[in-house]
Amino acid sequence: MANLAHGQSRDLAARKAPYIWFPAVKAGSGADVFVERLVAGLHAAGVEAEITWFAHSYELAPFLLKLHRPPAGANIIHSNAACAFAFTGWGLPVVATEHHYVLDPDFDPYKTVLQRAYHRLWIGPWTHRSYRTSTALTAVSQFTANAVTRSHPSAAPAVIPHWLDYQLFSPMDATVRQAGPFRLLFVGNFSRRKGGDVVEELARRLGDDFEIACTAGLRGGRSQAPTGIRVLGQLSRLELVEAYRSCDAVLVPSRYEGFGYAALEAMACSKPVVGFRSGAIAEVLDDAGSELLVEIDDIDRLEACCRLLAKDRALVEHAGAEGRRRAVGCYSQENAIAAYVDLYDSLLNPKAKQ
C-alpha cells in the first residue's frame, strides 16, 4: 500500500497542468462571448489561459493564422472550428469548438445567395479541414453535434453546452409591475437568421398595447428604430442584464440557432421565451416554457403567444420561474468548466485517463 501511495504521488507530480491559448477571430457574435466566458471561468478554476484576438479580416484568409506562434508555455490551443486547422502545425493538441455548422442544409434557406456560396466554397472547406486535423472537437449543443455528424460521422464532437454567471444574470427583486404596454425584448444581430424581419412584423401587428425593444447586437446593427420598435443600441453586460430584468418576455424568433445565448440569458433572468422552435432553442428550453415556441415563420401563432402572455400574468411568472430552474440546473458554469478541464487534462495526460 505504501508503494502504491508513493506511485500515485509520483504520477500526480508528473501530470502536466494545462495552459490554454485561445487564438480567436473577432466575429461580433456569440462565439466571441463564448471565448471570453470560458477564459474567465478557467481563471476562476485556477487554470492558466489567455486570448489573442485577431481582426475579422482573418476570416477571409484563415490559413495566415498559422504564422502566429503560441505564447511561451502554452500546451493546448483551443480555437473556433472555422480556423482551428491553422494551428495544428505547432506540435500541440488543438481543440476545435463548433458553434453552428454552416453547411447544415437546414441553415441554407436563411442565407443570401452570397452567404451560401461563401460558406460552401470558402468557410466550409476550412471547417472540414479542422474536423480532420484537430485533436479534439466539441459542440455547444446536441443539435449542433448532430448537424456535424450527419455530414461527418467520424467527427463525433463532445457536447459541452454554454453556461452563464447566474449571480449576474438573475431576476430583479420582486416588485409590483407598473401599468403600461407589455414589454418584449429582442437581443441579437438584426439578421434574417435571427428573425429581425419577424420582430418588425410583430411590432406592426401588436400595436400600442406592446412595446418592443431591441439591442443593436454585437455587430452594431440598426441605429434608427423601425416603426414600433425602440432601439437600445449596443449594451454593456450590466446594461444587458438590466434590459432583461426590465422586460416582460424575450423574443427569440431565430430560424436557425446553434445554441441560443439570448434564450438562456432570458431564462436566467426568469423571463419567458417566446419564439420559433428552431435549432437548439427547443433543446435549451426543453419543458421550461416550450409551449411558447411555435413553428418557424408561423407569425400568427407567435403573435397569439405574445397576446396570451400579456393577458396571463400567472403564465409569465410560471414560465419565467421554470426557465430559471432549468438554466441553473442544466447549464452551470461549474459543469461546463469541469468538462473542459477534464478534456484538456485527457489530452495532456492520456495515460492517467486509461
Residue pairs with C-beta under 8 A, 6 or more apart in sequence:
11 352
15 345
15 348
15 349
15 352
16 75
16 348
16 349
17 47
17 48
17 348
18 47
18 48
18 49
18 75
18 76
18 341
18 344
18 345
18 348
19 47
19 48
19 49
19 73
19 74
19 75
19 76
20 39
20 42
20 47
20 48
20 49
20 50
20 74
20 76
20 77
20 78
20 344
21 49
21 50
21 52
21 70
21 71
21 74
21 76
21 77
21 78
22 35
22 38
22 39
22 49
22 50
22 51
22 52
22 78
22 79
23 51
23 52
23 54
23 65
23 68
23 70
23 77
23 79
23 83
23 87
24 31
24 32
24 35
24 51
24 52
24 53
24 54
24 79
24 80
25 53
25 54
25 55
25 56
25 58
25 59
25 62
25 65
25 80
25 82
25 83
26 32
26 53
26 54
26 55
26 56
27 56
27 59
27 80
28 56
28 189
28 217
28 218
28 219
28 220
29 99
29 189
29 218
29 219
30 99
30 162
30 218
30 259
30 261
31 80
31 99
32 218
33 218
33 261
34 97
34 99
34 140
34 162
35 51
36 51
37 162
37 163
37 164
37 165
37 333
38 49
38 78
38 337
38 340
39 49
39 50
39 51
41 163
41 333
41 336
41 337
42 48
42 49
42 337
42 340
42 341
43 49
44 337
45 337
45 338
45 341
47 341
47 344
48 73
50 71
50 74
52 68
52 71
54 65
54 68
58 64
58 65
58 83
59 82
59 83
59 123
60 122
62 82
62 83
62 85
62 86
62 126
63 86
63 126
64 86
65 83
65 86
65 87
66 86
66 87
66 89
69 90
70 77
70 87
70 90
70 92
74 92
75 92
75 93
75 348
76 92
76 93
76 94
76 95
76 344
76 347
76 348
77 84
77 87
77 90
77 92
77 93
77 94
77 95
78 94
78 95
78 96
78 97
79 86
79 87
79 94
79 95
79 96
79 97
79 130
80 96
80 97
80 99
81 96
81 97
81 98
81 99
81 127
81 130
81 131
81 134
81 137
82 102
82 123
82 126
82 127
82 130
83 126
83 130
84 94
84 95
84 96
84 130
84 133
84 134
85 126
85 129
85 130
85 132
85 133
85 134
87 94
88 94
88 133
88 134
93 135
93 136
93 347
93 348
94 133
94 134
94 135
94 136
95 134
95 135
95 136
95 137
95 138
95 343
95 344
95 347
96 130
96 131
96 134
96 136
96 137
96 138
97 137
97 138
97 139
97 140
98 127
98 137
98 138
98 139
98 140
98 144
98 145
98 148
98 157
98 258
99 140
99 144
99 258
99 259
100 107
100 144
100 147
100 256
100 257
100 258
100 259
100 279
101 107
101 127
101 144
101 147
101 148
101 151
101 258
102 119
102 123
102 124
102 127
103 119
103 120
103 124
103 127
103 151
104 147
104 150
104 151
104 256
106 147
106 256
106 279
107 193
107 256
108 116
109 255
110 192
110 193
110 255
110 256
111 119
111 193
128 152
130 137
131 137
131 148
131 152
131 155
135 347
136 158
136 343
136 347
137 148
137 155
137 156
137 157
137 158
138 157
138 158
138 159
138 160
138 340
138 343
139 145
139 148
139 157
139 158
139 159
139 160
140 159
140 160
140 161
140 162
140 258
140 259
140 280
141 159
141 161
141 258
141 259
141 279
141 280
141 283
141 284
142 159
142 280
142 283
143 258
143 279
143 280
143 283
144 157
144 258
144 259
144 280
145 157
145 158
145 159
148 155
148 157
149 155
149 156
149 157
158 339
158 343
160 336
160 339
160 340
160 343
161 259
161 284
161 330
161 331
161 336
162 259
162 261
162 264
162 331
162 336
163 331
163 332
163 333
163 335
163 336
163 337
164 264
164 265
164 268
164 327
164 331
164 333
165 333
166 268
166 327
166 328
166 332
166 333
168 237
168 238
168 241
169 241
169 244
169 265
169 268
169 269
170 241
170 268
170 269
170 270
171 245
171 269
171 270
171 320
171 324
172 245
172 246
172 269
177 248
177 313
180 211
181 208
181 209
181 210
181 211
182 209
182 210
182 211
182 248
182 249
182 306
182 309
182 310
183 210
183 211
183 213
183 246
183 247
183 248
183 249
184 202
184 210
184 211
184 212
184 213
184 247
184 248
184 249
184 250
184 251
184 274
184 306
185 212
185 213
185 214
185 243
185 244
185 246
185 247
185 249
185 250
185 251
185 266
185 271
186 195
186 196
186 199
186 212
186 213
186 214
186 215
186 250
186 251
186 253
187 214
187 215
187 217
187 240
187 243
187 244
187 250
187 262
187 265
187 266
188 194
188 196
188 215
188 217
188 254
188 262
189 196
189 217
189 218
189 219
189 221
190 196
190 199
190 214
190 216
190 217
190 221
190 222
192 255
193 254
193 255
193 256
194 217
194 253
194 254
194 255
195 251
195 252
195 253
195 254
195 255
195 275
195 276
198 251
198 253
198 297
198 299
198 302
199 212
199 214
199 229
199 251
199 253
200 226
200 227
200 228
200 229
201 299
202 212
202 251
202 253
202 299
202 302
202 303
202 306
203 210
203 212
203 226
203 227
203 228
203 229
204 227
204 228
205 299
205 303
206 212
206 228
206 303
206 306
206 307
207 228
209 310
210 306
210 310
211 230
212 228
212 229
212 230
212 251
213 229
213 230
213 231
213 232
213 243
213 247
214 222
214 229
214 230
214 231
214 232
215 221
215 231
215 232
215 233
215 234
215 235
215 240
215 243
216 222
216 223
216 231
216 232
216 233
216 234
217 234
218 234
220 234
222 231
223 231
223 233
224 231
225 231
232 239
232 243
235 243
240 265
241 269
244 250
244 265
244 266
244 268
244 269
244 271
245 269
247 271
248 271
248 272
248 309
248 310
248 316
249 266
249 271
249 272
249 273
249 274
249 306
249 309
249 316
250 262
250 263
250 265
250 266
250 271
250 272
250 273
250 274
251 274
251 275
252 260
252 262
252 263
252 266
252 273
252 274
252 275
252 276
252 281
253 275
253 276
253 302
254 260
254 275
254 276
254 278
254 279
254 281
255 276
255 278
255 296
255 297
256 278
256 279
257 263
257 278
257 279
257 280
257 281
258 279
258 280
259 280
259 284
260 279
260 280
260 281
260 284
263 273
263 275
263 281
263 284
263 285
264 284
264 327
264 331
266 272
266 273
266 323
267 273
267 284
267 285
267 288
267 289
267 320
267 323
267 324
267 326
267 327
268 323
268 324
268 327
268 328
269 320
269 324
270 320
270 321
270 323
270 324
271 320
271 323
272 289
272 292
272 309
272 315
272 316
272 319
272 320
272 323
273 281
273 285
273 289
273 292
273 293
273 319
273 323
274 292
274 293
274 302
274 305
274 306
274 309
275 281
275 292
275 293
275 294
275 302
276 293
276 294
276 295
276 296
276 297
276 298
276 302
277 290
277 293
277 294
277 295
277 296
278 296
281 293
282 290
282 293
284 331
285 293
285 323
285 326
286 326
286 330
287 322
287 326
288 319
288 322
288 323
288 325
288 326
288 327
289 319
289 320
289 322
289 323
292 305
292 309
292 319
294 301
294 302
294 305
295 301
308 315
309 315
309 316
309 319
345 352
345 353
346 353
